[in-house]
Amino acid sequence: MAESFESLFEQSVQTVEMTPGSIVVGTVVDIDAEFVTMHVGLKSEGVIPREQFLDANGDFELDIGDQVKVAMEVVDDGFGETRLSREKAKRAETWDALEESFEKKEPVKGILNGKVKGGFTVAIDDIRAFLPGSLVDTRPVRDAVDLEGQELEFQVIKLDQRRNNVVVSRRAVLELENSEEREALLNSLGEGQVKQGVVKNLTEYGAFVDLGGIDGLLHVTDMAWKRVRHPSEVVTVGQEITVKVLSFDSERNRVSLGVKQLGDDPWVDITRRYPKGTKVYATVTNIQDYGCFAEIEEGVEGLVHVSEMDWTSRNVIPSKVVTTGDTIEVMILDIDEDRRRVSLGIKQCRENPWEAFDRIHSVGDKVSGTIKSITDFGIFVGLEGHVDGLVHLSDMSWTEPGDVVVRRFSKGEQVDAVVLAIDVDRERIGLGIKQLDSDVFGDYTKANPKGTIVTGEVKEVDAKDATIQLAPEVQGMIKAAEISQDRIEDVRQELKVGESIRAKIINVDLRNRVVWLSIKQSDQDSEAEAHREYQRQTAEESKTTTFGELIRSQMKKRGSASEDVDDVSEPAAGEAPEETVVEASASEDVEAIAGDAIEESEETQMESTSEDDVESSDESSENSEPSTVAQADVQAESQEETNSSDDSTQSSSASKPSKAKSTKSSGTKKSDEASDE
């Protein structure tokens, strides 16, 4: 052998770097179930765990005789063995590749496998790199769930092997790829164009679509006419879709896209298709605490508010009434085309229980129900048809306060009541319990309204007022000022317990159920009535006097006067005979008597008319006094005329017949004057 063993060993030591951590090429000499034995040119062989040779998919693809780079950990571990590592060799290879890519600005491939603060992690072989959130795409991306697990290309923008720090950018790769196509697309892009694109990324507010060099945003509100909660309901990453360019900002390179604009707007003429009050079937699409959304046709949803779900229940839980996907019957309540809102109602498709109750029952009907709740102002009673009626405290009892009576009731108790009022529009029913019994006080006040004279018995007396028992369960009160026209200091001196009185009702206190009385006004009314009765009797007596009675009265007066004249007068010489004078005097007396009777009749009529006027004006004693004085004046004037007539008669007895004729005309003239007066 030309060369000795010593020289060959020295040569092999010189070709193999013996420093720990150095990368050497080893040859596989043996493979078992746990280890791989490799020869790296040293005096001893090294073993490496089998799992360090598995690829990304977990497969083992290594045979005896293959040469693989490994890292030198320890040349001699004290037991004569060399320790090697395949993982460290892989990392060294990866770092070499990253350094080469960083220098040449070439992209590297990696898998986005997690999210950290400020960005994401990327696995590049065995090296963990950091991807800032702002460099994931050409537009900011909050959630890269759709990109996780995918092998993507990245640009190394920062590399520090000593600190094990690698920073990559996906945005730089995308901008580089789309630079040429973008320029051409930007020059030809315009609003209203229809383009084909590929969905690249999904966010909560929309999807980014690659138009071939530039990305456009398809907002969630522009994906469909119907309500879309998340873009994943309409599109998926990698899906090719047709979009319409809604707006384009060339300076900021922003494009807004829409899909729903490619079809007809279902909101056009919606009021003509669905007039108010129309009943339709709709599908429940979403449920919220305040109601549910139902789709009446493709792209048109309406809201059923909780208040429109049930007629009687005030605290409706929508999830207990409907379920997503249910087909329900609803009524169109209102449509706002400008705001694109439709108000729907479920309860309107069912019979209104308040109208049904009003149709069956009337005010005054007796009903029965169960007490559902007791409040400070009354109790609510559950009635047939799942409606509630309120019994107010004021309608609990006729005699006791309502806040006292309500304590005798309990929730769940069965009670009877009377319907007092039904208000369908306000969905209210008024009930009363006290109306089941008769109202003694109300009946008494209806039979004896204000102004009625009543009698009662004194029950209680104090210094200021007195309590009067008018009827069972009906009491009246009299104040001191209403007992007499005179001032009364102590009522006990005027009224005694057990005494029966007669008084006038001057007021009725329905709230406190008290009748206010007045003895003073009752006495005044009695006096006025007696005066009016006296005036009526006087007028009737004056009207019943006949004309014949008046003539007979005057004849009696004239007869007495003639007898007096016969006794004192004697015939003179040359005068007419006594019979002639007597006949003329008798004729004149008859005419005078008739005239006096007419005068007295007219005076009586005047007096009657004057009395009627006095009664109609005031019917008081003060107004009647002037009328009585006037009557006395008229009677005095009549008496003076009678005396004058008697004097004329006496003088005519001693004169000639011509004198008697003159006396007759004079008496007639006086009678006419008296009639005029």
C-alpha positions in Angstrom: 0.0 0.0 0.0 1.5 3.2 -1.2 0.0 5.3 1.7 0.1 4.4 5.3 -2.9 4.4 7.6 -1.5 7.3 9.5 -1.4 9.5 6.5 -4.9 8.6 5.4 -6.2 9.4 8.9 -4.6 12.8 8.9 -6.0 13.5 5.5 -9.5 12.6 6.6 -9.2 14.8 9.7 -8.2 17.7 7.6 -11.2 17.4 5.2 -13.8 17.1 8.0 -14.5 20.2 10.2 -14.4 18.9 13.7 -16.0 22.1 15.3 -19.5 21.5 17.0 -22.3 23.0 15.0 -20.5 22.7 11.7 -22.5 21.2 8.8 -21.1 18.0 7.2 -22.2 15.5 4.6 -22.9 12.0 6.0 -23.7 8.7 4.4 -26.5 6.5 5.6 -25.0 3.1 6.7 -27.9 1.6 8.7 -31.7 2.3 9.3 -33.7 0.7 12.1 -37.0 1.4 13.7 -35.7 4.2 15.9 -32.4 5.5 14.6 -30.5 6.2 11.4 -26.7 5.4 11.6 -24.5 7.7 9.5 -20.8 7.9 8.7 -19.4 11.4 8.4 -15.7 10.5 7.9 -14.8 10.2 11.5 -13.4 7.2 13.4 -16.8 6.6 14.8 -20.2 6.6 13.4 -23.1 8.8 14.6 -26.8 8.0 15.2 -29.7 10.3 14.6 -33.4 9.7 15.7 -35.5 8.5 12.8 -38.2 11.2 13.3 -35.7 13.9 12.3 -35.8 12.7 8.7 -39.6 12.9 8.3 -40.9 15.4 5.7 -43.7 18.0 6.1 -46.3 15.2 5.5 -44.7 12.9 8.0 -43.3 10.5 5.5 -39.8 8.8 5.8 -38.0 8.7 2.5 -34.4 7.7 3.1 -32.4 4.7 2.0 -29.0 3.2 2.9 -26.2 4.9 1.0 -28.0 8.3 0.7 -26.0 11.3 1.6 -27.5 13.9 3.8 -26.3 17.1 5.4 -26.2 16.9 9.2 -24.9 19.1 12.0 -22.0 18.2 14.2 -23.1 18.4 17.8 -20.4 16.5 19.7 -17.3 14.7 18.2 -16.7 12.4 21.2 -19.3 12.3 24.0 -17.0 10.3 26.3 -18.3 7.0 25.2 -16.5 7.0 21.9 -19.7 8.1 19.9 -20.3 11.1 17.7 -23.6 12.9 18.1 -25.2 14.4 15.0 -28.4 16.3 14.3 -30.5 16.5 11.1 -32.8 19.3 12.4 -30.0 21.7 13.0 -28.7 20.9 9.5 -32.2 21.7 8.1 -32.3 25.0 9.9 -28.9 25.9 8.6 -30.0 25.1 5.1 -33.1 27.2 5.5 -31.1 30.1 6.8 -28.8 29.8 3.8 -31.8 29.8 1.5 -33.3 32.9 3.3 -30.1 34.8 3.1 -29.9 34.0 -0.6 -33.5 35.1 -1.2 -33.0 38.2 0.9 -29.9 39.2 -1.2 -31.6 38.5 -4.5 -35.0 39.8 -3.4 -36.7 36.6 -4.5 -39.9 35.3 -2.9 -39.9 32.3 -0.6 -42.7 29.9 0.2 -44.2 29.5 3.6 -47.4 28.4 5.4 -49.4 31.0 7.4 -50.1 29.0 10.6 -51.1 31.3 13.4 -52.0 34.7 14.7 -50.0 36.8 17.2 -50.1 40.3 18.5 -49.8 42.7 15.6 -49.8 40.1 12.8 -49.4 36.4 12.0 -46.7 33.6 12.1 -45.4 31.9 8.9 -43.6 28.5 8.9 -40.8 28.6 6.3 -39.4 25.0 6.6 -38.2 24.9 10.2 -37.9 28.6 10.6 -40.7 30.7 12.2 -41.2 34.0 10.5 -43.3 37.0 11.5 -45.9 38.5 9.0 -47.2 42.0 10.1 -50.9 42.5 9.7 -50.5 45.5 7.4 -48.4 43.3 5.0 -50.8 40.5 4.6 -52.5 42.0 1.6 -52.7 45.2 -0.4 -55.6 46.2 1.9 -55.7 45.8 5.7 -57.0 42.4 6.8 -58.3 41.9 10.4 -58.8 38.2 10.1 -56.8 35.9 7.9 -58.8 32.7 8.7 -59.3 32.0 5.0 -55.5 32.2 4.4 -54.4 29.9 7.3 -52.9 26.6 6.3 -52.3 27.7 2.7 -48.8 27.8 1.2 -48.2 31.4 0.0 -45.3 33.3 -1.3 -43.6 36.0 0.8 -40.8 38.5 0.4 -38.1 38.5 3.1 -37.8 42.1 4.3 -35.7 41.6 7.4 -33.3 38.8 8.5 -31.1 38.4 11.6 -29.9 34.8 12.2 -28.1 35.6 15.4 -31.3 36.8 17.0 -33.4 34.3 15.1 -35.6 37.1 13.6 -37.2 36.8 10.2 -39.9 39.3 8.9 -41.7 38.7 5.6 -44.3 40.5 3.5 -47.0 39.1 1.3 -48.1 42.5 0.2 -44.7 43.1 -1.6 -45.2 39.9 -3.6 -48.8 40.8 -4.6 -47.8 44.3 -5.7 -44.9 43.0 -7.7 -47.1 40.4 -9.5 -49.9 42.9 -10.2 -47.8 45.9 -11.2 -48.0 45.3 -14.9 -51.6 44.1 -15.0 -52.6 46.9 -12.7 -51.4 49.6 -14.9 -53.3 48.3 -17.9 -56.5 47.7 -15.8 -56.4 51.1 -14.2 -56.3 52.8 -17.6 -59.4 50.9 -18.8 -61.4 50.7 -15.5 -64.6 52.8 -15.2 -67.8 53.0 -13.2 -70.7 50.8 -14.4 -68.4 48.2 -16.0 -69.1 44.5 -15.4 -66.0 42.5 -14.6 -65.0 39.0 -13.7 -63.0 38.5 -10.6 -61.8 36.0 -8.0 -62.6 36.2 -4.3 -59.2 36.6 -2.6 -60.1 37.3 1.0 -63.2 37.6 3.3 -63.6 40.1 6.2 -66.5 40.9 8.5 -67.5 43.9 6.3 -67.1 42.3 2.8 -64.9 40.4 0.4 -61.8 41.5 -1.7 -62.1 40.5 -5.3 -59.1 40.2 -7.6 -60.0 41.9 -10.9 -56.7 40.9 -12.6 -54.0 43.1 -11.1 -56.1 45.2 -8.7 -58.4 44.3 -5.9 -61.8 45.7 -5.4 -64.0 45.7 -2.3 -67.4 43.9 -2.4 -69.2 45.3 0.6 -71.6 43.1 2.5 -74.5 45.5 1.8 -73.8 45.2 -1.9 -73.7 41.4 -2.1 -77.5 40.9 -2.2 -80.7 42.8 -1.8 -81.6 40.7 1.3 -79.9 41.1 4.6 -76.4 39.4 4.7 -74.9 38.9 8.1 -71.5 37.7 6.9 -69.9 37.5 3.5 -69.4 33.8 3.8 -73.2 33.4 3.4 -72.8 34.5 -0.3 -69.2 33.9 -1.5 -66.1 31.8 -0.7 -62.4 32.3 -1.1 -61.3 31.3 -4.6 -64.8 31.7 -6.1 -65.1 33.3 -9.5 -67.9 35.9 -9.6 -69.3 38.6 -11.8 -69.3 42.1 -10.3 -70.2 45.6 -11.3 -67.9 48.6 -10.7 -69.8 51.0 -8.5 -67.1 53.6 -8.0 -63.4 54.0 -8.8 -60.8 56.2 -7.2 -57.7 56.3 -9.4 -55.7 58.4 -7.0 -56.1 56.0 -4.1 -56.5 52.9 -6.3 -59.8 52.0 -4.6 -62.6 50.1 -6.4 -66.0 49.5 -5.0 -67.9 46.5 -6.4 -71.4 45.2 -6.3 -73.3 42.0 -7.1 -76.9 42.9 -6.3 -76.8 45.8 -8.8 -76.7 43.3 -11.6 -80.3 42.4 -10.9 -83.6 44.3 -10.6 -84.3 46.2 -7.4 -87.2 44.5 -5.6 -88.0 47.7 -3.7 -89.3 49.4 -6.9 -93.1 49.6 -6.8 -93.2 47.6 -3.6 -96.2 49.6 -2.2 -98.2 48.7 -5.3 -97.5 45.0 -4.9 -98.0 45.0 -1.1 -100.7 47.6 0.0 -101.2 48.2 3.7 -103.3 45.6 5.3 -102.2 42.8 2.9 -101.7 39.4 4.4 -98.7 37.4 3.1 -96.6 34.4 4.0 -93.0 35.2 5.0 -89.9 33.2 6.1 -88.2 34.1 9.3 -84.5 35.0 8.6 -83.3 36.5 11.8 -84.4 36.8 15.5 -83.5 39.6 17.8 -84.5 40.6 21.3 -86.7 43.4 19.8 -88.5 41.2 17.2 -87.8 39.1 14.2 -87.0 39.7 10.5 -89.1 37.9 7.9 -88.5 37.8 4.1 -91.7 38.4 2.1 -89.9 38.0 -1.2 -86.3 37.6 -2.5 -84.4 40.7 -1.2 -87.3 42.2 0.8 -87.3 41.7 4.5 -89.6 43.2 7.1 -89.5 43.6 10.9 -92.1 42.1 13.2 -91.7 44.1 16.4 -92.3 42.4 19.7 -95.4 44.6 20.2 -96.9 43.2 17.0 -96.5 39.5 17.9 -99.3 39.0 20.5 -102.5 40.9 21.4 -102.3 40.3 25.1 -98.8 39.4 26.2 -96.7 42.5 27.0 -93.3 40.7 27.6 -93.0 38.6 24.4 -89.8 36.7 23.9 -89.4 36.4 20.0 -87.4 33.2 20.2 -90.4 31.5 21.9 -92.8 32.6 19.3 -90.9 31.9 16.0 -87.9 30.0 14.9 -85.4 30.8 12.1 -86.7 29.3 8.9 -90.3 29.2 9.9 -93.0 30.2 7.4 -95.4 32.5 9.1 -98.4 34.6 8.1 -97.9 38.4 8.5 -99.8 41.6 7.7 -98.2 44.6 6.0 -98.5 47.4 8.5 -96.3 50.1 6.9 -93.7 50.5 4.1 -91.0 53.2 3.9 -89.5 53.0 0.4 -86.9 55.7 1.1 -85.5 53.9 4.1 -86.2 50.5 2.6 -88.1 49.3 5.7 -91.2 47.2 6.0 -93.2 46.9 9.3 -95.0 43.6 9.7 -97.5 42.2 12.2 -98.3 38.7 13.3 -101.1 39.4 15.8 -103.1 41.2 13.1 -103.7 37.9 11.3 -105.6 36.7 14.3 -108.8 37.9 15.8 -108.5 40.8 18.2 -109.6 39.5 21.6 -110.6 43.0 22.7 -113.0 43.3 19.8 -114.3 39.8 20.5 -114.9 40.7 24.1 -116.7 43.9 23.1 -118.8 41.9 20.6 -119.9 39.4 23.3 -120.2 41.6 26.4 -121.8 44.9 27.1 -121.5 47.5 29.8 -123.4 46.2 32.9 -122.7 42.5 32.2 -121.6 40.3 35.1 -118.3 38.5 34.4 -116.0 36.1 36.4 -112.2 35.8 36.3 -109.0 35.1 38.2 -106.9 37.8 39.8 -103.6 38.0 37.9 -102.0 40.8 39.8 -102.6 43.3 42.6 -101.2 46.9 42.3 -101.4 50.1 44.2 -104.3 51.4 42.2 -106.4 48.2 41.8 -106.4 44.5 40.7 -106.2 43.0 37.3 -108.6 40.2 36.5 -108.0 37.6 33.8 -111.1 37.2 31.7 -112.1 34.9 28.9 -110.3 35.5 25.6 -107.0 36.0 27.4 -107.8 39.7 28.1 -107.4 41.5 31.4 -109.8 43.9 33.2 -108.9 46.4 35.9 -110.9 46.9 39.1 -109.9 50.3 40.3 -109.8 51.0 44.1 -112.7 53.4 43.8 -114.9 50.5 42.5 -114.1 48.1 45.3 -116.8 49.1 47.8 -119.6 51.6 48.3 -118.9 52.2 52.0 -115.2 51.3 52.6 -112.0 52.8 51.2 -110.5 50.8 48.3 -107.0 50.5 49.8 -108.6 48.7 52.7 -110.8 46.4 50.7 -108.0 45.4 48.3 -106.1 43.7 51.1 -108.7 41.1 51.4 -108.0 39.7 47.9 -105.1 37.5 46.8 -103.5 36.5 43.5 -105.2 33.5 41.8 -108.5 34.1 43.6 -111.7 33.8 41.6 -113.9 37.0 41.7 -117.1 38.3 40.1 -117.3 41.8 38.7 -119.5 44.1 36.5 -118.3 45.5 33.2 -118.1 49.3 33.5 -116.3 50.2 30.3 -114.8 48.7 27.2 -112.1 50.6 25.2 -111.0 48.5 22.2 -108.6 51.1 20.8 -106.7 51.4 24.1 -107.2 47.7 24.9 -108.7 48.4 28.3 -111.6 47.0 30.2 -113.0 48.6 33.3 -114.6 46.4 36.0 -116.3 47.1 39.3 -117.0 44.8 42.3 -119.1 47.2 44.3 -121.6 47.5 41.4 -122.7 43.9 42.2 -124.6 45.4 45.2 -127.1 48.2 45.2 -125.9 51.7 46.1 -128.2 53.0 48.8 -126.6 56.4 48.8 -126.8 56.8 45.0 -130.4 55.7 44.9 -131.3 58.2 47.6 -129.5 61.1 45.9 -131.2 60.2 42.6 -134.6 60.3 44.2 -133.7 63.4 46.2 -131.6 65.7 44.0 -130.2 69.1 45.0 -133.0 71.5 46.1 -135.2 68.8 47.5 -136.8 69.3 51.0 -136.2 66.2 53.1 -136.7 65.2 56.7 -134.3 63.4 59.0 -133.4 62.7 62.6 -130.5 64.4 64.5 -127.9 61.8 65.4 -124.8 63.8 66.5 -124.4 67.5 67.4 -121.3 69.5 68.1 -120.6 73.2 68.3 -120.0 73.7 64.5 -122.4 71.3 62.8 -124.8 68.4 63.2 -125.2 64.9 61.7 -128.6 64.1 60.3 -129.7 60.5 59.6 -131.8 60.8 56.4 -132.1 57.1 55.6 -130.3 53.8 56.3 -126.6 54.3 55.3 -127.4 57.9 54.2 -126.3 60.8 56.4 -126.5 64.6 56.0 -124.6 67.4 57.5 -125.8 70.9 58.6 -123.4 73.7 59.4 -124.1 76.3 62.0 -124.6 79.0 59.3 -127.4 76.9 57.6 -129.6 76.5 60.7 -131.0 80.1 61.0 -130.8 83.5 59.5 -129.5 84.7 62.9 -125.9 84.0 63.9 -125.5 80.8 65.9 -122.5 80.3 68.1 -123.2 76.8 69.3 -125.3 74.3 67.3 -126.1 72.3 70.5 -128.3 75.1 71.7 -130.5 74.8 68.6 -130.6 71.1 67.8 -131.0 68.1 70.1 -130.2 64.4 69.4 -133.3 62.5 68.3 -135.0 65.7 67.1 -136.8 65.5 63.7 -136.0 68.4 61.3 -137.0 69.5 57.9 -134.2 70.8 55.6 -133.2 71.5 52.0 -130.5 69.6 50.1 -128.0 72.2 49.0 -125.1 70.0 47.8 -124.2 66.3 47.4 -120.6 65.1 48.0 -120.3 61.9 46.0 -116.7 61.2 47.0 -117.3 61.4 50.8 -120.9 60.3 50.4 -122.4 63.1 52.4 -125.5 65.2 51.8 -125.2 68.9 52.9 -128.5 70.4 54.3 -129.9 73.8 55.1 -132.8 74.5 57.5 -132.5 78.2 56.8 -133.1 77.9 53.1 -136.0 75.5 53.7 -137.7 78.1 55.9 -137.1 80.8 53.3 -138.6 78.6 50.6 -141.7 77.9 52.9 -142.3 81.6 53.5 -142.0 82.4 49.8 -144.4 79.6 48.9 -147.0 80.8 51.5 -146.8 84.4 50.1 -147.2 83.2 46.6 -150.2 81.1 47.6 -151.8 84.1 49.3 -151.4 86.2 46.2 -152.9 83.5 44.0 -156.0 83.2 46.3 -156.5 87.0 46.3 -156.3 87.2 42.5 -158.7 84.3 42.1 -161.3 85.9 44.5 -161.1 89.3 42.6 -161.6 87.5 39.3 -164.7 85.6 40.4 -166.8 88.8 41.3 -169.6 89.3 38.7 -170.9 92.5 37.2 -174.4 91.9 38.7 -172.9 91.7 42.2 -171.2 95.1 41.6 -174.5 96.7 40.5 -176.3 95.4 43.6 -173.5 96.7 45.8 -173.8 100.2 44.2 -177.6 100.1 44.5 -177.3 99.5 48.2 -175.0 102.4 48.5 -177.3 104.7 46.4 -180.4 103.5 48.4 -179.0 104.7 51.6 -178.0 108.0 50.1 -181.5 108.6 48.6 -183.1 108.0 52.0 -180.9 110.7 53.5 -181.9 113.1 50.7 -185.7 112.6 51.1 -185.4 113.3 54.8 -183.7 116.8 54.3 -185.2 118.2 51.0 -188.6 119.9 50.6 -190.4 121.1 47.3 -190.1 124.8 46.6 -192.7 127.0 45.0 -192.9 126.9 41.2 -191.0 123.7 41.0 -192.1 120.4 39.4 -194.2 117.9 41.3 -192.4 115.5 43.6 -193.1 112.4 41.5 -191.4 114.0 38.5 -188.3 114.9 40.5 -188.2 111.5 42.0 -188.5 109.8 38.7 -185.8 111.9 37.2 -183.6 111.3 40.2 -184.2 107.5 40.0 -183.3 107.5 36.3 -180.1 109.4 37.0 -179.3 107.1 39.9 -179.6 104.0 37.7 -177.2 105.4 35.2 -174.8 106.5 37.9 -174.9 103.1 39.5 -174.1 101.4 36.2 -171.2 103.8 35.7 -169.9 103.1 39.2 -170.2 99.4 38.6 -168.2 99.7 35.4 -165.6 101.8 37.2 -165.3 99.3 40.1 -165.0 96.4 37.6 -162.3 98.1 35.7 -160.5 98.9 38.9 -160.7 95.3 40.0 -159.2 94.1 36.7 -156.4 96.7 37.0 -155.7 95.4 40.6 -155.7 91.8 39.4 -153.3 92.6 36.5 -151.0 94.5 38.9 -151.0 91.5 41.3 -150.1 89.1 38.5 -147.2 91.3 37.4 -145.9 91.4 40.9 -146.1 87.6 41.2 -144.2 87.1 37.9 -141.5 89.6 38.7 -140.3 88.8 42.2 -143.1 87.1 44.2 -141.8 88.8 47.3 -143.6 90.7 50.0 -141.6 93.8 49.5 -142.7 94.2 45.8 -146.3 93.5 46.8 -146.5 96.5 49.2 -146.4 99.2 46.4 -149.2 97.4 44.7 -151.4 97.4 47.8 -150.7 101.2 48.3 -151.8 101.8 44.6 -155.0 99.8 45.2 -155.7 102.0 48.3 -155.2 105.2 46.2 -157.5 104.0 43.5 -160.2 103.1 46.1 -159.8 106.6 47.8 -160.2 108.3 44.4 -163.3 106.2 43.7 -164.8 107.1 47.2 -164.3 110.8 46.5 -166.1 110.5 43.2 -169.0 108.7 44.9 -169.2 111.4 47.5 -169.2 114.1 44.8 -171.9 112.2 43.0 -174.0 112.0 46.2 -173.6 115.8 46.7 -174.8 116.4 43.2 -177.8 114.2 43.8 -178.8 116.1 46.9 -178.5 119.5 45.2 -180.6 118.3 42.2 -183.5 117.4 44.6 -184.1 121.2 45.3 -183.5 122.4 41.7 -185.4 122.4 38.4 -185.6 119.4 36.0 -183.0 121.2 33.8 -180.7 121.1 36.7 -181.2 117.4 37.1 -180.3 116.9 33.5 -177.1 118.9 34.0 -176.3 116.8 37.0 -176.7 113.6 35.0 -174.3 114.7 32.4 -171.9 115.9 35.1 -172.1 112.5 36.7 -171.5 110.7 33.4 -168.4 112.9 32.8 -167.0 112.0 36.2 -167.6 108.3 35.5 -165.6 108.6 32.3 -162.8 110.3 34.1 -162.8 107.6 36.7 -162.6 105.0 34.0 -159.7 106.7 32.4 -157.9 106.8 35.7 
